Amino acid sequence: MAREIAPSSVAARDNAAFAWALTAIAIFSFSPVTMRILVREMDPLFAGMLRTAGAIVVTLPLALRFPLPKDGREWRLLALSAGGNFIMFPVLFCVGGGATSGSHAALILAASPVITGLCAAVVDRRRPGGTWWLGCVIAFAGEAALVLLRDTSHGVPVSIGGDLVVLTASLGAGIGYVAGALLAERMGTWAGTLWSINFASLVQLPFIIWLWPADWSALDGAGWAALLHLTYGATVIALLAWLWALARGGIARMAVLQFIQPVASLGLAALLLHERPSPPLLVAAGFILTGVIIARRR
């Protein structure tokens, strides 16, 4: 006879998953701001690579405690996780973000929940429920309005090319999130994430050596703080929490919480970068939050 899982255990698991997902989103929300600070003082391509490779000092000793992937499927998932989460996303996010504002980068990333959910649907070979789609449509309508209102830069150069590169970065993140969550189910969250970071770091290491700046004096205190946040906060701590939440709470259910991130990032950009949003932008942000609430009901 199959053993039934107590409702209280399921509720506790769901609550823990959502708590860790929200913690990750809170850390991720600073990324557009810290990215803009960093690329003003450092080459964007080098900054994107260093964001991952800089973490290897901590992640490699930790990863050595865990076994490597044991079969072809785990190696493929590791390659997708490393390529999407730790090469494609950070590099393109910094390169594209250098050509747009922090607010714009945050708004473009609002497409990530849709991309992540669709990637999960393709992998699972099933369609999410109608409530999930309704919430996504409402939230994406708010995102579209935010992107079309291109008055958020306040003197910061904004280019369509930069926006498209950031959008491509979100595609890499969506693929990486799904692969990382599936890898976490097989290897464990710590093992899968740590080995993904280390393999991505090793791939990028030759390019980092080639691009290594001769002078680091241009990096001030804010720049170093931004680099530490992107390298250890967003790349290690937040991503571990996020992938754990995806693996325990379900990819499609957790992914919709990413809609909160652009709203939080807009507020941080206004506070720290003085990119103050207009009233129409705040209304559009309300649509995003409404979509999150509706989709969360599923």
C-alpha positions in Angstrom: 0.0 0.0 0.0 1.4 3.4 -1.0 2.4 5.6 1.8 0.4 8.9 1.9 2.1 12.2 2.5 0.6 14.2 5.3 -1.0 17.5 4.2 1.1 19.3 6.9 4.3 17.9 5.4 3.3 19.1 1.9 2.4 22.5 3.3 5.7 22.8 5.2 7.6 21.9 2.0 5.7 24.4 -0.1 6.2 27.1 2.5 10.0 26.4 2.7 10.2 26.4 -1.1 8.5 29.8 -1.4 10.5 31.3 1.4 13.8 30.3 -0.2 12.5 31.5 -3.6 11.6 34.9 -2.2 15.0 35.1 -0.5 16.7 34.4 -3.9 14.5 37.0 -5.7 15.4 39.6 -3.0 19.1 39.1 -3.8 18.6 38.9 -7.5 16.7 42.2 -7.4 19.9 44.1 -6.7 21.6 42.6 -9.8 20.5 45.3 -12.4 21.8 48.0 -10.0 25.0 46.4 -9.1 25.6 45.4 -12.7 25.2 49.1 -13.8 27.6 50.2 -11.1 30.2 47.6 -12.1 30.1 48.1 -15.9 30.7 51.8 -15.4 34.1 50.9 -13.9 35.0 47.7 -15.7 34.8 46.2 -19.2 31.3 44.6 -19.4 32.6 41.4 -21.1 35.3 40.9 -18.4 32.8 41.8 -15.7 30.3 39.1 -16.9 33.0 36.4 -16.9 34.5 37.4 -13.6 31.0 37.3 -12.0 31.1 33.5 -12.3 34.9 32.8 -12.2 35.5 34.9 -9.2 33.3 32.5 -7.1 35.6 29.5 -7.8 37.8 30.4 -4.8 34.9 29.3 -2.6 32.9 26.9 -4.8 35.8 24.6 -5.9 36.8 23.5 -2.3 33.1 22.9 -1.5 32.5 21.0 -4.8 35.3 18.6 -4.1 33.2 17.2 -1.3 30.6 16.0 -3.8 30.9 13.4 -6.6 30.9 14.3 -10.3 28.0 13.4 -12.5 27.7 9.7 -12.9 26.0 9.3 -16.3 25.4 11.0 -19.6 22.1 12.6 -18.6 23.7 14.3 -15.6 26.6 15.5 -17.7 24.2 17.0 -20.3 22.2 18.7 -17.5 25.4 20.0 -16.0 26.5 21.4 -19.4 23.1 23.2 -19.8 23.2 24.5 -16.3 26.7 25.8 -16.6 26.2 27.3 -20.0 22.9 28.9 -19.3 23.2 30.1 -15.7 27.0 30.8 -15.5 28.2 31.7 -19.0 25.3 32.9 -21.2 23.3 34.8 -18.6 26.0 36.7 -16.7 28.1 37.6 -19.8 25.1 38.7 -21.9 23.5 40.5 -19.0 26.6 42.6 -18.3 27.3 43.2 -22.0 23.7 44.2 -22.8 23.2 46.0 -19.5 26.2 48.2 -20.4 24.1 49.6 -23.3 20.9 50.2 -21.4 19.7 51.5 -18.0 19.4 49.5 -14.8 15.6 50.0 -14.9 15.4 48.7 -18.5 17.6 45.7 -17.7 15.2 44.9 -14.8 12.2 45.2 -17.0 13.6 43.0 -19.8 14.3 40.3 -17.2 10.6 40.2 -16.4 10.3 37.8 -19.3 12.3 35.2 -17.4 9.3 33.6 -15.7 7.5 33.0 -19.0 10.7 31.6 -20.5 11.4 29.4 -17.5 7.8 28.1 -17.3 7.8 27.4 -21.1 11.1 25.6 -20.9 9.7 23.5 -18.0 6.5 22.8 -20.0 8.6 21.5 -22.9 10.7 19.3 -20.7 7.6 17.9 -18.8 5.6 17.7 -22.1 2.5 19.2 -20.5 0.7 22.5 -20.5 0.4 24.6 -17.3 -3.1 25.3 -16.0 -5.3 28.1 -17.2 -4.8 30.1 -14.0 -1.1 30.1 -14.5 -1.5 31.3 -18.0 -3.9 34.0 -17.0 -1.5 35.3 -14.4 1.4 35.2 -16.9 -0.7 37.1 -19.5 -1.6 39.9 -17.1 2.0 40.1 -15.7 3.5 40.1 -19.2 1.1 42.8 -20.3 2.5 44.9 -17.5 6.0 44.1 -18.6 5.2 45.0 -22.2 3.9 48.4 -21.1 7.0 49.0 -19.0 9.3 48.2 -21.9 7.3 50.3 -24.4 7.5 53.3 -22.0 11.1 54.1 -22.8 11.3 57.2 -20.6 12.9 55.5 -17.6 16.6 56.0 -18.4 16.8 59.7 -17.4 19.9 60.4 -19.4 21.3 56.9 -19.4 22.0 55.6 -22.9 19.4 53.0 -23.9 19.6 50.9 -27.1 17.4 48.3 -28.7 20.5 46.2 -29.1 21.2 46.3 -25.4 17.7 45.3 -24.6 17.8 42.4 -27.1 21.1 41.1 -25.6 19.6 41.3 -22.1 16.5 39.4 -23.4 18.8 36.7 -24.8 20.5 36.5 -21.4 17.1 35.8 -19.8 16.7 32.9 -22.3 20.0 31.5 -21.1 18.8 31.8 -17.5 15.5 30.1 -18.3 17.3 27.1 -19.8 19.8 27.1 -17.0 17.2 27.2 -14.3 15.3 24.2 -15.7 18.5 22.2 -16.3 19.8 23.2 -12.8 16.6 22.2 -11.1 16.5 18.8 -12.9 20.2 18.3 -12.1 19.5 19.1 -8.4 16.9 16.4 -8.3 19.5 13.8 -9.4 22.7 15.1 -7.8 21.5 17.4 -5.0 21.2 21.2 -5.2 24.7 21.8 -3.7 26.5 19.3 -5.9 24.8 20.3 -9.1 25.2 24.1 -8.6 28.7 24.0 -7.3 30.0 21.8 -10.2 28.1 23.9 -12.7 29.8 27.1 -11.4 33.3 25.4 -11.5 33.0 24.0 -15.0 31.7 27.4 -16.3 34.6 29.1 -14.6 37.2 26.8 -16.1 35.7 27.3 -19.6 35.9 31.1 -19.2 39.3 31.2 -17.4 41.5 31.6 -20.6 39.3 34.5 -21.7 39.6 36.1 -18.3 43.4 35.9 -18.4 43.4 37.4 -21.8 41.1 40.3 -20.8 42.7 40.9 -17.4 43.0 44.6 -16.8 46.4 46.1 -16.1 45.0 48.6 -13.7 42.4 48.0 -11.0 42.5 51.5 -9.6 39.3 52.5 -11.4 37.3 50.2 -9.2 36.1 52.1 -6.1 34.3 50.9 -3.0 30.9 50.8 -4.7 32.5 48.8 -7.6 34.0 46.2 -5.3 30.7 45.9 -3.4 28.9 45.4 -6.7 31.4 42.8 -7.8 31.0 40.9 -4.5 27.3 41.0 -4.7 27.2 39.7 -8.3 29.9 37.0 -7.6 28.9 35.6 -4.3 25.4 37.0 -3.6 23.7 36.5 -6.9 25.8 33.7 -8.4 26.2 31.5 -5.3 23.9 32.2 -2.4 20.8 33.3 -4.4 21.1 30.7 -7.1 21.5 27.9 -4.6 18.3 29.0 -2.9 16.5 29.5 -6.2 17.4 26.1 -7.6 16.5 24.4 -4.3 13.1 26.1 -4.5 12.6 25.1 -8.1 13.5 21.4 -7.3 11.2 21.3 -4.2 8.3 23.5 -5.2 8.0 22.9 -8.9 9.5 24.8 -11.7 6.4 26.4 -13.1 4.9 27.3 -9.7 8.1 28.9 -8.5 9.1 30.6 -11.8 6.1 32.9 -11.7 7.6 34.6 -8.6 10.3 36.1 -10.9 7.6 38.7 -11.8 8.3 40.3 -8.5 11.9 40.9 -9.4 11.5 43.7 -11.9 9.2 45.7 -9.6 11.7 45.4 -6.8 14.6 46.2 -9.1 12.8 49.4 -10.3 12.5 50.6 -6.7 16.2 49.9 -6.1 17.2 51.6 -9.3 15.2 54.6 -8.3 16.8 54.6 -4.8 20.4 53.9 -5.8 20.7 55.0 -9.4 18.2 57.8 -9.4 16.3 56.3 -12.3 12.9 57.3 -10.9 9.9 55.6 -12.6 7.0 57.7 -13.9 3.4 57.1 -12.6 2.5 55.0 -15.7 5.4 52.7 -15.0 4.1 52.2 -11.4 0.7 51.3 -12.8 2.3 48.8 -15.1 4.2 47.3 -12.2 0.9 46.8 -10.5 -0.2 44.6 -13.3 2.9 42.5 -12.8 2.1 42.0 -9.1 -1.5 41.2 -9.9 -0.3 38.5 -12.4 1.9 37.0 -9.7 -1.0 36.8 -7.2 -3.3 35.2 -9.8 -0.7 32.7 -11.0 0.3 31.9 -7.4 -3.3 30.7 -6.7 -2.6 27.8 -9.1 
